[in-house]
Amino acid sequence: MRDSLRQVRNTTRTLVRRHNPDYKIMMYTTILVLIGLIIIFAIGPQRANVLNESFGSDLSEMHFVIKQGASVIMAIGSFIFFAFFVRIEQLKRFAKPLLYIGLGASLLLFILGDQMLKVDSVAQCALGACRWFIVPGLGTFQPSELLKFGVLLFLAVFLAKRMKAGLINSRDKTIIPVMVLMAICAVFVIVLQKDLGTGIALFAIATSMLVVSGVDKKIGAVLLALLLVGGLLMIITAPHRIDRVTTFLKGDEASVDDASGYHIAQAKIAIGSGGFEGVGIGNSVQAAGYLPEAINDSVFAILGETFGFVGLVFILAIFYLLLMRILHLVDLLEKPEHQLIVAGVFGWIASHVIINVAAMTGLMPLTGITLPFLSFGGTSMLFIAAALGVVFQISRYTVHGIKREEKYENTRGRRGVGRPRYASRRSTR
């Protein structure tokens, strides 16, 4: 019997070899990038004119289109680099340095921002928050996006080691270190940068990875309760967040005449104006200065106005297909590091989509966060593309046969030797 099991395991190892990647991940990402370029091309000139009239700037009509095009080129390069030129084993060695750089950059941004030294030539601040470094000739850089990437890789390596050692539910070896790391991230991002949306995305990454790692349900429930309490404290200690919650509770009573309800009211007007088929490309009214952050965090509302209900359903369907494709990979991967990275990327992208869409449709309090590949901005697109590049590379190593399951401590209903699992109908090369 033991010889038979050993033979099955050895056979399985030979089946986990490099094969064709999952090109559907690339296809769905490409569709989203193209839609993003179309909408920025449509509303970019209006945004430039609004800024010129409001602040006396001298931006060309193609300013945002050119910058978004440059961001797309850098994102494509990032995807290709992490998909084809950096092996996972090499990337694991840089997990800790990337985390430290992300934390250090976030702290430096606070020190150089208007909260302390007020170095305006280095840190860009808006609405009382400093979230960007000014990069001469390139624009701005948001260190919290690098921090997400660093947290993703660090937790993948850290939790995989604990899984292999049977310590995934150890309070001292696993749970407390993860809690300390996330608490530090919360202070740097939510408190210092006043960016609750990014903080939620960071916790979504960590939560997805903890679920896949097999953390005990009771421990998970305690962590969730602590997370909810921490989130509540972050809200009640910030007056602007209390205002947003109050506006959310008003529901449809919030109007453009109410300062706190202006943003969400205009977002709903934009989506409602689109009707079933939309007003068409270049015909947006809300992008002409009525809807705040129309080109950034509020782009979903502009998409609704431009493409209508049909367009929004199509866009959400593409996001759904991309996320389900990523989630499907988790069940077809053998190495814990691979599973954890893919799960973290799923949580990363899913949190952005859910929070952005829910905020723009009034299903949750307004929170600023980008819609992946559709919002204007380079840093978010750069690192999400990098994360997807890593997932694309990992998709080359899915199981094409009987999936061998390691017996980690208290894992979540893992199968033993069972029915065959296939990544696709195509044969491997």
Helices and strands as residue ranges (DSSP letters): H 2-15, H 23-55, H 63-80, I 81-85, H 88-93, H 95-112, E 123-126, E 129-135, E 139-141, H 143-164, I 171-175, H 176-186, I 187-192, H 196-213, H 217-236, H 239-250, G 251-253, G 259-261, H 262-274, G 286-288, H 299-330, H 336-360, H 379-394, G 395-397
